[in-house]
Amino acid sequence: MANQNKIIITCAVTGSIHTPSMSPHLPVTAEEIATAAIEAAEAGAAIVHLHARNPADGRPDQSPEAFAPFLQVIKQRSNCVVNITTGGAATMSVEERVRPAKVFAPEVASLNMGSMNFALFPMLERFKTFEHDWERPYLESSRDRIFRNTFGDIEHILRTCADNGTRFEIECYDIGHLYTLAHFVERGLVKAPFFVQSVFGILGGIGTHPEDVAHMKRTADRLFGKDYHWSVLGAGRHQLPIATQAIALGGNVRVGLEDSLWIGKGKLARSSAEQVTKVRQIIEGLGASIATPDEARQILQLKGGDKVAF
């Protein structure tokens, strides 16, 4: 019961949103991703959320071969919970996106709860020059790109991972995504306890006003009661303000360079671990404490790090 008062920090170290030219600190190679994850865990993250990239140009890469090198290093050097994305990038098919979770059977995998406009093009207003030829078109084309997560896609991921014992970081970018989760719960395809990651600040999803955050929690409370654990992700400059509100409400938090490149106004974060340290200070300053990886495993009823396939 004591663990119910512990706050789980998830850290997403690279993602597929930001491009390498935006920050010299964004991990790209397997060595950089492993180091970023291990440092984040050492700073206090119980869970590390992982994407892979092409080491030559930083392009998102969802092949199992791209994940294997850093998964093995992280497992050898850290007790943290490994969370593998099934979101990949919006340019990928669902079959491509689910492959690493299918192959490596992690304790946790992410799962997006709905198709949406996922606008990256506003970043072109801040970032003007790019090192790699894929970066600008990747951002610009998001004006007409839909991040596809149909009911069939979601069911495909759930059934593909059904025998893995993998639980999900269920990413909800809007209120309707909570109702989509309720649909899959009613059908018995998702089992409690649910780890609901509410995402704020992506253009195309819910906004960042404190009332948006409160509305997400109220709706999830009404739909799921005590069957879920709530976490928040604030994009960009909203990362820490939204985290602070969620912590005050007893929620869990996610930080990392996938979600924000910044540590303060106009100041790039040097690492995801720097953001973990900052949010840990907020947690402890508000009189709460962080969950260790094993406490997070107990809270979320995970299968254990010895039962993964890497």
DRENPA-705150 format. One record per residue (C-alpha): x, y, z; residue number from 1; residue in three letters. Coordinates in Angstrom, 3 decimals, padded with zeros to 6 digits. Layout:
<sites>
<x=X y=Y z=Z n=NUM res=ALA>
...
</sites>
This chain:
<sites>
<x=000.000 y=000.000 z=000.000 n=1 res=MET>
<x=002.886 y=002.386 z=000.730 n=2 res=ALA>
<x=003.889 y=002.290 z=-002.916 n=3 res=ASN>
<x=000.614 y=003.957 z=-003.872 n=4 res=GLN>
<x=002.128 y=007.241 z=-002.649 n=5 res=ASN>
<x=005.175 y=006.891 z=-004.891 n=6 res=LYS>
<x=005.398 y=008.896 z=-008.104 n=7 res=ILE>
<x=006.680 y=007.104 z=-011.207 n=8 res=ILE>
<x=008.983 y=009.115 z=-013.452 n=9 res=ILE>
<x=009.076 y=007.954 z=-017.060 n=10 res=THR>
<x=011.819 y=009.357 z=-019.273 n=11 res=CYS>
<x=011.572 y=009.369 z=-023.080 n=12 res=ALA>
<x=015.107 y=009.981 z=-024.285 n=13 res=VAL>
<x=014.870 y=010.566 z=-028.048 n=14 res=THR>
<x=011.502 y=009.897 z=-029.754 n=15 res=GLY>
<x=010.698 y=010.654 z=-033.380 n=16 res=SER>
<x=009.400 y=014.222 z=-033.114 n=17 res=ILE>
<x=012.559 y=016.280 z=-032.868 n=18 res=HIS>
<x=015.244 y=016.108 z=-035.552 n=19 res=THR>
<x=018.999 y=016.042 z=-034.904 n=20 res=PRO>
<x=019.613 y=019.600 z=-036.098 n=21 res=SER>
<x=017.390 y=020.955 z=-033.333 n=22 res=MET>
<x=019.759 y=020.049 z=-030.510 n=23 res=SER>
<x=023.307 y=018.689 z=-030.287 n=24 res=PRO>
<x=022.173 y=016.797 z=-027.182 n=25 res=HIS>
<x=019.510 y=014.639 z=-028.879 n=26 res=LEU>
<x=020.632 y=010.977 z=-028.743 n=27 res=PRO>
<x=020.974 y=009.356 z=-032.164 n=28 res=VAL>
<x=023.377 y=006.406 z=-032.010 n=29 res=THR>
<x=022.754 y=003.248 z=-030.011 n=30 res=ALA>
<x=025.546 y=004.225 z=-027.623 n=31 res=GLU>
<x=024.038 y=007.686 z=-027.089 n=32 res=GLU>
<x=020.544 y=006.272 z=-026.519 n=33 res=ILE>
<x=021.827 y=003.695 z=-024.026 n=34 res=ALA>
<x=023.838 y=006.305 z=-022.151 n=35 res=THR>
<x=020.883 y=008.697 z=-022.054 n=36 res=ALA>
<x=018.576 y=005.991 z=-020.685 n=37 res=ALA>
<x=021.035 y=004.814 z=-018.037 n=38 res=ILE>
<x=021.766 y=008.369 z=-016.888 n=39 res=GLU>
<x=018.041 y=009.103 z=-016.693 n=40 res=ALA>
<x=017.523 y=006.002 z=-014.556 n=41 res=ALA>
<x=020.395 y=006.991 z=-012.296 n=42 res=GLU>
<x=018.771 y=010.425 z=-011.893 n=43 res=ALA>
<x=015.505 y=008.843 z=-010.750 n=44 res=GLY>
<x=013.497 y=007.599 z=-013.737 n=45 res=ALA>
<x=011.867 y=004.254 z=-013.002 n=46 res=ALA>
<x=010.855 y=003.734 z=-016.656 n=47 res=ILE>
<x=012.724 y=004.639 z=-019.845 n=48 res=VAL>
<x=010.640 y=005.017 z=-023.019 n=49 res=HIS>
<x=012.690 y=004.147 z=-026.093 n=50 res=LEU>
<x=012.729 y=004.860 z=-029.819 n=51 res=HIS>
<x=015.567 y=004.064 z=-032.223 n=52 res=ALA>
<x=017.208 y=006.156 z=-034.916 n=53 res=ARG>
<x=019.444 y=005.639 z=-037.921 n=54 res=ASN>
<x=022.909 y=006.443 z=-036.547 n=55 res=PRO>
<x=024.017 y=008.057 z=-039.819 n=56 res=ALA>
<x=021.370 y=010.772 z=-040.098 n=57 res=ASP>
<x=019.110 y=010.491 z=-037.051 n=58 res=GLY>
<x=016.038 y=009.385 z=-039.021 n=59 res=ARG>
<x=013.502 y=007.358 z=-036.966 n=60 res=PRO>
<x=014.178 y=003.633 z=-037.352 n=61 res=ASP>
<x=011.724 y=001.032 z=-036.064 n=62 res=GLN>
<x=013.655 y=-002.074 z=-037.084 n=63 res=SER>
<x=014.400 y=-004.524 z=-034.262 n=64 res=PRO>
<x=018.029 y=-004.448 z=-035.411 n=65 res=GLU>
<x=018.199 y=-000.763 z=-034.473 n=66 res=ALA>
<x=016.869 y=-001.443 z=-030.954 n=67 res=PHE>
<x=018.918 y=-004.526 z=-030.064 n=68 res=ALA>
<x=022.295 y=-002.857 z=-029.325 n=69 res=PRO>
<x=021.010 y=-000.359 z=-026.776 n=70 res=PHE>
<x=018.440 y=-002.680 z=-025.197 n=71 res=LEU>
<x=021.174 y=-005.123 z=-024.264 n=72 res=GLN>
<x=023.406 y=-002.418 z=-022.786 n=73 res=VAL>
<x=020.592 y=-000.877 z=-020.741 n=74 res=ILE>
<x=019.588 y=-004.260 z=-019.330 n=75 res=LYS>
<x=023.184 y=-005.025 z=-018.361 n=76 res=GLN>
<x=023.780 y=-001.694 z=-016.665 n=77 res=ARG>
<x=020.433 y=-000.703 z=-015.148 n=78 res=SER>
<x=017.438 y=-002.141 z=-013.328 n=79 res=ASN>
<x=015.067 y=000.378 z=-014.943 n=80 res=CYS>
<x=011.832 y=-000.702 z=-016.626 n=81 res=VAL>
<x=012.228 y=-000.634 z=-020.404 n=82 res=VAL>
<x=009.306 y=000.685 z=-022.427 n=83 res=ASN>
<x=009.475 y=000.179 z=-026.206 n=84 res=ILE>
<x=007.416 y=002.405 z=-028.467 n=85 res=THR>
<x=004.776 y=001.029 z=-030.799 n=86 res=THR>
<x=004.142 y=004.586 z=-031.980 n=87 res=GLY>
<x=007.407 y=004.721 z=-033.906 n=88 res=GLY>
<x=006.820 y=007.603 z=-036.284 n=89 res=ALA>
<x=003.651 y=008.760 z=-038.015 n=90 res=ALA>
<x=005.219 y=007.887 z=-041.376 n=91 res=THR>
<x=005.332 y=004.158 z=-040.521 n=92 res=MET>
<x=002.796 y=001.343 z=-040.897 n=93 res=SER>
<x=001.372 y=-000.310 z=-037.795 n=94 res=VAL>
<x=003.088 y=-003.581 z=-038.782 n=95 res=GLU>
<x=006.425 y=-001.784 z=-038.816 n=96 res=GLU>
<x=005.723 y=000.011 z=-035.554 n=97 res=ARG>
<x=004.836 y=-003.085 z=-033.518 n=98 res=VAL>
<x=007.806 y=-005.244 z=-034.558 n=99 res=ARG>
<x=010.267 y=-004.319 z=-031.766 n=100 res=PRO>
<x=007.663 y=-004.924 z=-029.052 n=101 res=ALA>
<x=006.764 y=-008.251 z=-030.644 n=102 res=LYS>
<x=010.396 y=-009.371 z=-030.904 n=103 res=VAL>
<x=011.697 y=-008.143 z=-027.541 n=104 res=PHE>
<x=008.589 y=-008.627 z=-025.317 n=105 res=ALA>
<x=009.350 y=-005.670 z=-023.030 n=106 res=PRO>
<x=007.733 y=-005.100 z=-019.656 n=107 res=GLU>
<x=005.980 y=-002.034 z=-021.094 n=108 res=VAL>
<x=005.183 y=-000.796 z=-024.601 n=109 res=ALA>
<x=003.486 y=002.422 z=-025.594 n=110 res=SER>
<x=000.068 y=002.290 z=-027.260 n=111 res=LEU>
<x=-001.616 y=005.262 z=-028.932 n=112 res=ASN>
<x=-005.391 y=005.436 z=-028.524 n=113 res=MET>
<x=-006.492 y=007.245 z=-031.650 n=114 res=GLY>
<x=-005.795 y=008.621 z=-035.114 n=115 res=SER>
<x=-005.043 y=012.335 z=-035.116 n=116 res=MET>
<x=-003.490 y=015.300 z=-036.826 n=117 res=ASN>
<x=000.020 y=015.374 z=-035.324 n=118 res=PHE>
<x=001.466 y=018.699 z=-036.382 n=119 res=ALA>
<x=005.248 y=019.114 z=-036.327 n=120 res=LEU>
<x=005.427 y=021.892 z=-038.919 n=121 res=PHE>
<x=005.178 y=024.747 z=-036.361 n=122 res=PRO>
<x=008.749 y=023.883 z=-035.315 n=123 res=MET>
<x=009.892 y=025.270 z=-038.673 n=124 res=LEU>
<x=009.214 y=028.727 z=-037.260 n=125 res=GLU>
<x=011.932 y=028.220 z=-034.624 n=126 res=ARG>
<x=014.418 y=026.045 z=-036.487 n=127 res=PHE>
<x=015.598 y=027.370 z=-039.850 n=128 res=LYS>
<x=018.635 y=025.308 z=-040.848 n=129 res=THR>
<x=018.964 y=021.538 z=-041.047 n=130 res=PHE>
<x=021.966 y=019.281 z=-041.402 n=131 res=GLU>
<x=020.169 y=016.358 z=-043.059 n=132 res=HIS>
<x=018.004 y=016.497 z=-046.169 n=133 res=ASP>
<x=015.135 y=014.493 z=-044.628 n=134 res=TRP>
<x=014.457 y=016.832 z=-041.711 n=135 res=GLU>
<x=012.652 y=019.786 z=-043.279 n=136 res=ARG>
<x=010.338 y=017.648 z=-045.508 n=137 res=PRO>
<x=009.560 y=015.411 z=-042.523 n=138 res=TYR>
<x=008.364 y=018.391 z=-040.514 n=139 res=LEU>
<x=006.661 y=020.208 z=-043.388 n=140 res=GLU>
<x=004.702 y=017.154 z=-044.557 n=141 res=SER>
<x=003.000 y=016.879 z=-041.169 n=142 res=SER>
<x=000.567 y=019.560 z=-042.433 n=143 res=ARG>
<x=-001.150 y=016.806 z=-044.431 n=144 res=ASP>
<x=-000.200 y=013.726 z=-042.390 n=145 res=ARG>
<x=-002.545 y=011.797 z=-040.145 n=146 res=ILE>
<x=-000.987 y=009.744 z=-037.371 n=147 res=PHE>
<x=-003.013 y=006.610 z=-037.967 n=148 res=ARG>
<x=-004.221 y=004.587 z=-034.970 n=149 res=ASN>
<x=-007.528 y=003.053 z=-036.016 n=150 res=THR>
<x=-009.497 y=000.599 z=-033.883 n=151 res=PHE>
<x=-008.094 y=-002.127 z=-036.126 n=152 res=GLY>
<x=-004.536 y=-000.869 z=-035.614 n=153 res=ASP>
<x=-004.936 y=-000.747 z=-031.831 n=154 res=ILE>
<x=-006.419 y=-004.246 z=-031.759 n=155 res=GLU>
<x=-003.580 y=-005.490 z=-033.974 n=156 res=HIS>
<x=-000.986 y=-004.223 z=-031.487 n=157 res=ILE>
<x=-002.874 y=-005.628 z=-028.502 n=158 res=LEU>
<x=-003.259 y=-009.068 z=-030.079 n=159 res=ARG>
<x=000.311 y=-009.121 z=-031.397 n=160 res=THR>
<x=001.643 y=-008.518 z=-027.876 n=161 res=CYS>
<x=-001.000 y=-010.595 z=-026.073 n=162 res=ALA>
<x=001.335 y=-013.517 z=-025.363 n=163 res=ASP>
<x=004.278 y=-011.318 z=-024.348 n=164 res=ASN>
<x=003.016 y=-010.381 z=-020.899 n=165 res=GLY>
<x=003.668 y=-006.786 z=-021.936 n=166 res=THR>
<x=001.656 y=-004.006 z=-020.303 n=167 res=ARG>
<x=001.061 y=-000.655 z=-021.970 n=168 res=PHE>
<x=001.777 y=003.004 z=-021.496 n=169 res=GLU>
<x=-001.576 y=004.028 z=-022.967 n=170 res=ILE>
<x=-001.079 y=007.387 z=-024.676 n=171 res=GLU>
<x=-004.181 y=009.584 z=-024.763 n=172 res=CYS>
<x=-003.891 y=012.854 z=-026.668 n=173 res=TYR>
<x=-007.519 y=013.866 z=-026.237 n=174 res=ASP>
<x=-010.648 y=013.048 z=-024.248 n=175 res=ILE>
<x=-012.019 y=010.714 z=-026.926 n=176 res=GLY>
<x=-008.922 y=008.533 z=-026.542 n=177 res=HIS>
<x=-010.008 y=007.728 z=-022.975 n=178 res=LEU>
<x=-013.325 y=006.474 z=-024.320 n=179 res=TYR>
<x=-011.461 y=004.379 z=-026.892 n=180 res=THR>
<x=-009.521 y=002.800 z=-024.039 n=181 res=LEU>
<x=-012.813 y=002.155 z=-022.227 n=182 res=ALA>
<x=-014.035 y=000.322 z=-025.342 n=183 res=HIS>
<x=-011.042 y=-002.035 z=-025.319 n=184 res=PHE>
<x=-011.373 y=-002.535 z=-021.560 n=185 res=VAL>
<x=-015.030 y=-003.504 z=-021.997 n=186 res=GLU>
<x=-014.003 y=-006.037 z=-024.640 n=187 res=ARG>
<x=-011.420 y=-007.510 z=-022.291 n=188 res=GLY>
<x=-008.434 y=-006.693 z=-024.514 n=189 res=LEU>
<x=-006.831 y=-004.383 z=-021.933 n=190 res=VAL>
<x=-006.580 y=-005.496 z=-018.319 n=191 res=LYS>
<x=-006.314 y=-003.366 z=-015.187 n=192 res=ALA>
<x=-004.295 y=-001.685 z=-013.855 n=193 res=PRO>
<x=-004.034 y=000.712 z=-016.793 n=194 res=PHE>
<x=-001.121 y=003.155 z=-017.055 n=195 res=PHE>
<x=-002.715 y=006.155 z=-018.771 n=196 res=VAL>
<x=-000.296 y=008.722 z=-020.181 n=197 res=GLN>
<x=-002.199 y=011.952 z=-020.879 n=198 res=SER>
<x=-000.407 y=013.992 z=-023.554 n=199 res=VAL>
<x=-000.817 y=017.768 z=-023.636 n=200 res=PHE>
<x=000.414 y=020.353 z=-026.113 n=201 res=GLY>
<x=000.657 y=018.518 z=-029.439 n=202 res=ILE>
<x=-001.080 y=020.575 z=-032.128 n=203 res=LEU>
<x=-003.970 y=018.307 z=-033.099 n=204 res=GLY>
<x=-004.582 y=017.060 z=-029.555 n=205 res=GLY>
<x=-005.780 y=018.557 z=-026.282 n=206 res=ILE>
<x=-004.267 y=021.838 z=-025.119 n=207 res=GLY>
<x=-002.174 y=022.781 z=-022.103 n=208 res=THR>
<x=-004.530 y=024.885 z=-019.978 n=209 res=HIS>
<x=-004.811 y=023.715 z=-016.353 n=210 res=PRO>
<x=-008.494 y=023.003 z=-017.048 n=211 res=GLU>
<x=-007.450 y=020.636 z=-019.878 n=212 res=ASP>
<x=-005.267 y=018.718 z=-017.430 n=213 res=VAL>
<x=-008.001 y=018.601 z=-014.810 n=214 res=ALA>
<x=-010.598 y=017.527 z=-017.401 n=215 res=HIS>
<x=-008.410 y=014.623 z=-018.521 n=216 res=MET>
<x=-008.036 y=013.424 z=-014.940 n=217 res=LYS>
<x=-011.720 y=013.864 z=-014.083 n=218 res=ARG>
<x=-012.750 y=011.872 z=-017.143 n=219 res=THR>
<x=-010.258 y=009.092 z=-016.490 n=220 res=ALA>
<x=-011.320 y=008.937 z=-012.837 n=221 res=ASP>
<x=-014.950 y=008.591 z=-013.884 n=222 res=ARG>
<x=-014.241 y=005.915 z=-016.506 n=223 res=LEU>
<x=-011.645 y=003.838 z=-014.688 n=224 res=PHE>
<x=-011.851 y=004.615 z=-010.969 n=225 res=GLY>
<x=-009.159 y=002.785 z=-009.043 n=226 res=LYS>
<x=-008.273 y=000.573 z=-012.022 n=227 res=ASP>
<x=-005.735 y=003.007 z=-013.469 n=228 res=TYR>
<x=-002.589 y=005.019 z=-012.737 n=229 res=HIS>
<x=-002.424 y=008.477 z=-014.271 n=230 res=TRP>
<x=000.651 y=010.119 z=-015.773 n=231 res=SER>
<x=001.166 y=013.298 z=-017.773 n=232 res=VAL>
<x=003.377 y=014.453 z=-020.597 n=233 res=LEU>
<x=003.622 y=018.159 z=-021.388 n=234 res=GLY>
<x=005.146 y=019.010 z=-024.759 n=235 res=ALA>
<x=007.853 y=021.635 z=-025.112 n=236 res=GLY>
<x=007.825 y=024.513 z=-022.638 n=237 res=ARG>
<x=004.743 y=023.043 z=-020.966 n=238 res=HIS>
<x=006.657 y=020.017 z=-019.667 n=239 res=GLN>
<x=007.361 y=021.160 z=-016.120 n=240 res=LEU>
<x=004.251 y=023.276 z=-015.446 n=241 res=PRO>
<x=001.985 y=020.371 z=-016.381 n=242 res=ILE>
<x=004.156 y=017.932 z=-014.452 n=243 res=ALA>
<x=003.871 y=020.150 z=-011.383 n=244 res=THR>
<x=000.069 y=020.264 z=-011.616 n=245 res=GLN>
<x=-000.111 y=016.484 z=-012.012 n=246 res=ALA>
<x=002.238 y=015.874 z=-009.082 n=247 res=ILE>
<x=000.053 y=018.093 z=-006.889 n=248 res=ALA>
<x=-002.925 y=015.945 z=-007.941 n=249 res=LEU>
<x=-001.071 y=012.736 z=-007.080 n=250 res=GLY>
<x=-000.218 y=011.815 z=-010.675 n=251 res=GLY>
<x=002.901 y=010.406 z=-012.283 n=252 res=ASN>
<x=005.070 y=012.253 z=-014.800 n=253 res=VAL>
<x=007.009 y=011.811 z=-018.011 n=254 res=ARG>
<x=009.921 y=013.969 z=-019.132 n=255 res=VAL>
<x=012.784 y=013.579 z=-021.628 n=256 res=GLY>
<x=014.129 y=015.032 z=-024.852 n=257 res=LEU>
<x=011.432 y=013.264 z=-026.879 n=258 res=GLU>
<x=008.876 y=015.583 z=-025.295 n=259 res=ASP>
<x=010.903 y=018.778 z=-024.807 n=260 res=SER>
<x=014.383 y=019.911 z=-025.805 n=261 res=LEU>
<x=014.392 y=022.576 z=-023.100 n=262 res=TRP>
<x=015.273 y=022.938 z=-019.422 n=263 res=ILE>
<x=014.277 y=026.595 z=-019.180 n=264 res=GLY>
<x=013.297 y=029.519 z=-021.361 n=265 res=LYS>
<x=015.648 y=029.556 z=-024.352 n=266 res=GLY>
<x=017.976 y=027.012 z=-022.721 n=267 res=LYS>
<x=018.474 y=023.579 z=-024.266 n=268 res=LEU>
<x=018.583 y=020.655 z=-021.869 n=269 res=ALA>
<x=021.963 y=018.974 z=-021.947 n=270 res=ARG>
<x=020.367 y=015.573 z=-021.345 n=271 res=SER>
<x=017.138 y=013.856 z=-020.421 n=272 res=SER>
<x=018.720 y=013.175 z=-017.026 n=273 res=ALA>
<x=018.812 y=016.931 z=-016.413 n=274 res=GLU>
<x=015.031 y=017.035 z=-016.860 n=275 res=GLN>
<x=014.592 y=014.002 z=-014.574 n=276 res=VAL>
<x=016.637 y=015.763 z=-011.897 n=277 res=THR>
<x=014.503 y=018.894 z=-012.251 n=278 res=LYS>
<x=011.179 y=017.089 z=-011.976 n=279 res=VAL>
<x=012.493 y=014.992 z=-009.087 n=280 res=ARG>
<x=013.262 y=018.240 z=-007.239 n=281 res=GLN>
<x=009.663 y=019.336 z=-007.822 n=282 res=ILE>
<x=008.302 y=015.999 z=-006.589 n=283 res=ILE>
<x=010.391 y=016.031 z=-003.441 n=284 res=GLU>
<x=009.781 y=019.744 z=-002.920 n=285 res=GLY>
<x=006.057 y=019.015 z=-002.809 n=286 res=LEU>
<x=006.634 y=016.391 z=-000.125 n=287 res=GLY>
<x=006.264 y=013.316 z=-002.342 n=288 res=ALA>
<x=008.810 y=010.653 z=-003.256 n=289 res=SER>
<x=009.788 y=008.828 z=-006.418 n=290 res=ILE>
<x=009.204 y=005.183 z=-007.200 n=291 res=ALA>
<x=012.181 y=002.923 z=-007.767 n=292 res=THR>
<x=012.010 y=000.604 z=-010.780 n=293 res=PRO>
<x=010.943 y=-002.309 z=-008.592 n=294 res=ASP>
<x=008.282 y=-000.185 z=-006.898 n=295 res=GLU>
<x=007.006 y=000.829 z=-010.343 n=296 res=ALA>
<x=006.872 y=-002.863 z=-011.281 n=297 res=ARG>
<x=004.759 y=-003.562 z=-008.215 n=298 res=GLN>
<x=002.448 y=-000.581 z=-008.762 n=299 res=ILE>
<x=001.850 y=-001.393 z=-012.450 n=300 res=LEU>
<x=001.911 y=-005.191 z=-011.921 n=301 res=GLN>
<x=004.662 y=-005.749 z=-014.465 n=302 res=LEU>
<x=006.117 y=-009.155 z=-015.275 n=303 res=LYS>
<x=009.716 y=-008.301 z=-014.299 n=304 res=GLY>
<x=012.920 y=-007.516 z=-016.136 n=305 res=GLY>
<x=013.956 y=-011.169 z=-016.191 n=306 res=ASP>
<x=011.032 y=-012.056 z=-018.472 n=307 res=LYS>
<x=011.908 y=-009.887 z=-021.476 n=308 res=VAL>
<x=013.452 y=-011.191 z=-024.702 n=309 res=ALA>
<x=016.609 y=-009.084 z=-024.777 n=310 res=PHE>
</sites>
